[in-house]
Amino acid sequence: MDLLKKYYAAITALFVFIIYFSTMAPSVLQIDTGELAAAQALPGIAHPTDTLCLRCWDGYFH
């Protein structure tokens, strides 16, 4: 039991890394390539975090 407590963080990190690595995309996907390239070239954010909130707020008043 002491051995498990001692290496619990390492075992958990290894498990999480295996799950992450198995679900990782093999390369850059074609979905957001243009948007991400434009955000990199210009000072901007590729995916604004409040887009959904603004849509809901706008839909509430129309």
C-alpha distance (Angstrom), angle and dihedral (degrees) to the residues before:
residue distance angle dihedral
M1 . . .
D2 3.79 . .
L3 3.80 89.6 .
L4 3.81 90.8 55.5
K5 3.81 91.8 49.1
K6 3.77 90.4 48.2
Y7 3.81 95.9 52.6
Y8 3.82 99.7 29.1
A9 3.82 94.0 108.6
A10 3.81 92.9 48.2
I11 3.81 92.8 47.6
T12 3.81 91.3 48.1
A13 3.81 92.4 47.7
L14 3.81 90.9 49.3
F15 3.80 91.5 49.6
V16 3.82 92.1 49.2
F17 3.81 91.6 47.3
I18 3.81 91.2 51.3
I19 3.81 91.0 51.8
Y20 3.82 91.2 45.8
F21 3.80 93.4 47.1
S22 3.82 93.4 48.0
T23 3.82 92.4 52.6
M24 3.81 97.3 41.9
A25 3.80 118.3 117.0
P26 3.81 113.9 -110.3
S27 3.81 93.0 -131.3
V28 3.80 141.9 -15.8
L29 3.78 108.6 -45.3
Q30 3.80 121.5 -131.2
I31 3.80 95.8 -126.7
D32 3.80 101.1 82.6
T33 3.78 101.7 15.1
G34 3.80 97.0 111.7
E35 3.77 94.2 42.1
L36 3.79 93.0 48.7
A37 3.81 92.3 46.6
A38 3.80 90.8 51.7
A39 3.80 91.4 48.4
Q40 3.78 89.9 50.5
A41 3.80 94.2 49.8
L42 3.80 94.9 44.6
P43 3.78 127.6 44.2
G44 3.77 98.1 -100.8
I45 3.77 147.4 106.2
A46 3.80 118.0 -100.4
H47 3.81 96.0 -149.1
P48 3.79 113.9 20.9
T49 3.78 108.9 -143.1
D50 3.79 96.3 -138.3
T51 3.81 99.5 51.9
L52 3.80 94.2 108.8
C53 3.79 92.3 47.1
L54 3.79 91.3 51.2
R55 3.80 91.5 49.5
C56 3.78 91.4 51.3
W57 3.81 92.1 45.4
D58 3.81 91.2 48.8
G59 3.80 91.9 46.9
Y60 3.80 90.8 51.0
F61 3.81 93.2 60.0
H62 3.81 98.0 42.3
